[in-house]
Amino acid sequence: MGSLLLFLLLYKVWIIIGVLLIIIEIFDNNFFFLPIGLAALFTAFSLYVDQKDYISELNLLNSWSIILIYFAFLSILSVYILRFIFHSRIEKNKDINKY
């Protein structure tokens, strides 16, 4: 079980997860997988930057539990951001049949 959790430390795994979730969203069109896929891609970017020490030498994302909490936070945040973006576009298109 421990070796499976070490895959969460690799940014390439998060890229694969993010791309797969976005592809599923394209075919499902349910607006469930898109925010999670974007959060996975941003987690991959954060892991890459953290492992290459571009910003600082702290290595904040060094445990799989911290990475999962970070991913969960980004997923929730991306749901609210995308809902705000798409809700403002819907409000501009006023329809008399809005219930």
Number of C-alpha atoms within 10 A of each C-alpha: 5 6 7 7 12 11 13 18 20 15 22 16 14 23 19 15 19 24 16 15 20 23 15 16 18 13 8 11 12 10 14 14 21 24 24 24 25 22 25 27 24 19 24 25 16 17 23 17 15 19 20 12 12 9 10 11 10 10 14 13 18 13 13 15 13 12 19 15 11 16 21 16 12 19 22 13 15 18 19 13 13 14 14 12 11 11 11 11 11 11 9 8 8 9 9 6 5 5 4
